[in-house]
């Protein structure tokens, strides 16, 4: 039996690699001679760099860049053997980098993410993948483009200060010194939301509150992004305001579209393409996938859907072993999953389950493969 293990992380408890180790441990108790391969998968958020570096034999770079609050922070990025640079914007501009008492999207900046892009270009990247989940910012990517050489000026010709609120004063965009390598090196933005830049479903309204925005701040930030979009349209001839995904990461999706000619792509699909998943899966009999919680939302670009859909093309069965099962999870059977198995085996709190997630996952995998073994007895 040849088993491919391609799971997302269990957020807050197990990385994709540890998930693979637990599944392998449980599987080997039933089929010790089974051949297994672990491919860590992510959807563009936390774990994207690790997943791609591990799957492709790449290397890590640790660089000091600017945090959302303007302080130095060490950020990890990846370089793959084919020259692809992999960046998680959260490593430089993410919400965990901002203490709760200091959350303020009026002033937080994406400058550090721009610095990572520049480092990738300096390293000779032939292609850049950027996962933009988990941001602490709402500046439309202004910090990114400033770090890459563009100037964002007010009426008096002064450079705008960091943060989303400063965009209210934007009068002129000067791209004279924008890094010319952005015209040569393609950038793919890994994005699994379709929010527009502004309005009721925009960056500020939907994601601003989790970054510390009050209702008054949400209105202010939304108008700031409207002004940003208007100036981009007037001066660069690019209309980003209503593009699906432009509102991702506090408008970073839109900023990257406007200034770097980036393409927005589903995170899971971009990663599966990068690791050449379709070539790998052909050599395996069964696929194990999973995530921390599977529910109706998993049908919108999450790892089990991406893995299941591709496995379905090649007639490969897929079992999802997950932390928990939520409402509407049965829709996932339409996307190549044959079974969904939760790891919880008794009444317990979420905290208890997360603390013991490795053992619970290994045990759930063992139970799953004992059922598969029973099926082999019945139908062989």
N, C-alpha and C positions, 0 to 999 in steps of 0.2 A: 504494500500500500504506500502510495506517495501522496503526502499531504502538504499543501501550501498554506501557510499561516499568514494572513494579510489583514491585520486588525489596526484600528485606531487605538490611541491611548484610552485608558480609563481616567478621565480628567481628575486630577487631585489625588490619585492613588497609584496608578501604574503607567509607565511609559509604554509605547508600542512594543519596544524590545522586551520589557518585562512581561507583557501580555504573551508574547511569543514563547518566552521561556516557560511560563506557567502552563500554557496549552501543550507544549512539548512534553513537559513532565507528566501531565495527566494522560496524554495519549500513549506514552511509552509504557505505562503501567498495564495497558491492555494489548497494545501491539508493539512490543519492544523492537521488532525488526523493521518497523515503519521508517521510511525515508521522509524527513521533514525539511522544509525550508521556511525560514521566518523572513518576511518582508515587512518592516514597519511602515505603516501608512499614516498620513495625516490629511487634514482637509484645508490646510493653509494657515491654521492657527498654531498654537503651541505644539512643538514636536516636528514641525515641517523640516527644519534644518537637520535634525537628528535622523529623521526618516530617510531623507535623500542622501545624506552623507553615508549612512550605513548601507543602504541598498546599492550604492554606486561606488563604494570604496573611495570616497572623497576625503577631504581634510577640513579641519576646523581652523578658523581664524578668530582670535580674540582681540578686539580693538576697543580703544577708549574713545567714546563719542559723547555727544551732548544728550542728557536725559530730558524728559518732558519739562522739567523745572529749570533747565539750563545748567545743571551740574554734571560733572564728569561721571560716566558710567561705562563699565566694561560690557560689551555686547559680543555675542557669538554669531558668526556667519559661516557658511560653508562654501567650499570650492570643489566642484566635481571634476573628474578626469577629462571630461569633454569641454571644459572651459566654462561651464555653467556656474554662476554664483547664485547662492540661495540665501535669502534674507528673510528674517521674521521682523516685521516692523515693531512688534511688541518687545523685542530684545533691546531696542533703543528708545522707543516711544510708547511703551505699554503701560497699562493701568497699574500693574503690580509695582511699578517703579515710583508711584506717587502715594505717599502716606494718606490715609483717609482724611485727615484734617487739612491736607494741602490740595485736595482735589479741586481743580478750578480750570475748566476748559476755556475760560476767557484768556488765560495766559500760557497754557501748556503748548509745547511746540513739537513739530516733527523734524526738527533740524537734525537730530541724531540719525534718523532714517536716511536723510539725504547724504549725510556723511558716510554711511555704510554703502550707499550706491556709488559714491565717489571712490571709496576704497576698492570696491569691486572693479570699477573701471581701471583704477591704477594697477590692480592685480592682473589686468589683461583679460577680463571676462569677455567671453564671446556672446554670452546671453545671460540675462538676469531674471530670476524668479523672485517675486516679493509676496510673501504672505502678509495680509494686512488685517488680521484679526486681533482683537484685544487692545485697541488703542486707548490712550489717555487724552487724546487731542481732539480739537474741533477747528483746526486752522486751514482746512481745505488743502493741506499739503504745502502751505506757504513756506513753512520751515524747510521742507525738502528742496523746493526750487531755489530758495535763497542759498542753501548750502551748495547747490550745483551751479551757482554763478548768476542766476537771474536777480534782478533788483525790483523790489516792490516799493513804490514811492508814494508819499502823500503829496498834497498840493504844493508844498514848499520844496519838494524834491528830497525830503528826508526818507531814509530807509525805515520801513515799518518795524515796530518792535515785535517780539515773539507773541504768538497766541492768536486765537480766533477773533478776539474783540478788535484787534488792530486793523482787521480787514475793512472795518467801517470807514477808515481813512484812506483806503487805496484809491489812488488817482491815476497812476501811470505804471505800466509794466515794461521793464527794459530787459530784453533777452539777449542783448548784444554779447554778453560774456557767459551766456548759458553754455555749459560744457558741450562742445561740439561732438564728443563721442556718443552722445545720446542719439544722434542721427544715424549711427552705425550699429550700435549694440541694441538688439531687440530686448524689450522688457515685457515680461508677462506678469500681470498682477493677479494673484490668486485671491479670488473674492467669491464668497458664497451667499451674499445678500444682494438684493436687487433694488435697494432704496435709492431714490433720486437724491440730488444734492440738497434740495430745499423743500419746504412745505410740510404738511402733516406727516408724511412718511419719510421726511428728509433726515439728514445726519443729526441735526440738532434736536429735533422733536423726539426721535426714536431712541437715540443713543446718548444724547446729552445728559439726561438725569443720572445715568449710572457713572458718569464721569464727574459728577458733582454739580451739575447745572440746576439752578432753581428755575421755576417757570419764567421768571423775568429774564434770566440769563438765556434760556432756550430761545425766547423771542429775539433777543439781541443777536445771538449767534446766527440764527436763521437769516436775519437781515444782513448780517456781515457776509454770509456766504452768497446771498443774492447779489450783493455788490461785487463780490469777487467774480462770480459767474458773468455779470454784466460787463465788467472790465475785460475779462478774457474774450468774451464774444466781440466786443467793440474793437479791441486792439490786436487780438491774435486771430480773429475770425473763426473761433472754435466755440460751439455751443455745448456746454457740458451739463446744463442745469437739470435736464430731465432724462439724462442717460441712466438706464438701470445700472446700479452699482456705483454710480458717482458719489453717492452718500456714504459709502463704506469707509470705516475708520475716520469718522469725522470729516468726510469730504476728501480724504487722501486719494480715493479712487478717481475722483474727478480731476484733482490736481495733477496726478500722474498721467492721465489721459491727455490733458491739455499741454503739458510741458515736456513730456518724454515720449510721446507717441506710443504709449503703452497699450497693450491689449488686456482686457479683462477676461478671465477664464475661471471656470469652476475649479476650486482648489483640488478636490479629489481627482478630477479628470486630468488636470495639469500634472499632478504627481504620478498618476498611473501611466501617463504618456512618457514622463521623464524616465521612469524605471523600466520602461518597455514591458509592462505587465502582460500585455497580450501574447508576447513571445514566451514569457516564463510559464504562464498558466497551462499551456498546451502539454507540458510534461508531467502534470499532476492529476491524480484521480479525484481528489476531494479538496475543497477550500474551506478553511475556518476563518471567519471574520468576526468583528465585534466592535463594540463601543460601550461607554459607560452606561448610557441609557438609550434604548431604542423605542421610538414611538412614531407617530404620524409625521413628525418633522424630519425624521430620518430619510424620508423620500425626497427631500429637497437638498440634494448635493452631498449628503453625508457619506462616510466611507462604506458602510455596508451596502448602500445602493450602488455606488460605483463599482465595487468588487462584484456584487451579485449580478449586475447587468452585464458586465464583461464576461463573467464565467458562464452566463446563460448562452452567450454567443457560441461557446465551444462545448456546450453540453456537459459542463462540469457542475456537480452538486455543491451547494454552499450551505454551511451551518453557521449561524451567528450565535456566539456565546457572549452574553452581555451582562452588565452590572444589574440592570433592572429593565422591566418591560413596562412601557407606558401606554396610554390610550392611543388606539389607532395603529398599533405596531403591525397588525395583520396585513396592512397594505404592502408591507415589504415582501410578502410572498409573491407579489406581482413582479418583483425585480430580481428574481433568480434565487431567493432564499428558500431552502426546503424546510428548515426548522430554525426556531429561535429558542435558546436555552438560557434561563437566568442563572446567575451563580449563587444566589441566596438559597440556603438549604434549611433555614429555620427562621423563626421570628427574631428580628434584630433591628437595631437602629441603623440609619444611614452611616453614622460615624463608625459603628462596629463593623459594618460591611466594608467600608473603605479601609479601615485599619487591617483587616484580615483578607483583603481582596486577592492577594496572590494565592493563598491556600484555597480560598473559595473557588477561584477560577480553575486551579489545577483539579480540584475535586469534581467540579461541574464537567470539565473536559473528560475526566475518567468515566463519569456516568454516561456521557454522550457516546463515547466509543464502546462502552459495554452494550448499549442499545444497538449500535451499529454491528457489533460482534454477533448479537442475537439475530439480527436480520440476515447476516451471512449464513448462520446455521439454518435458518428457515428457507432461504431461497437459493443457496448454492446447489 
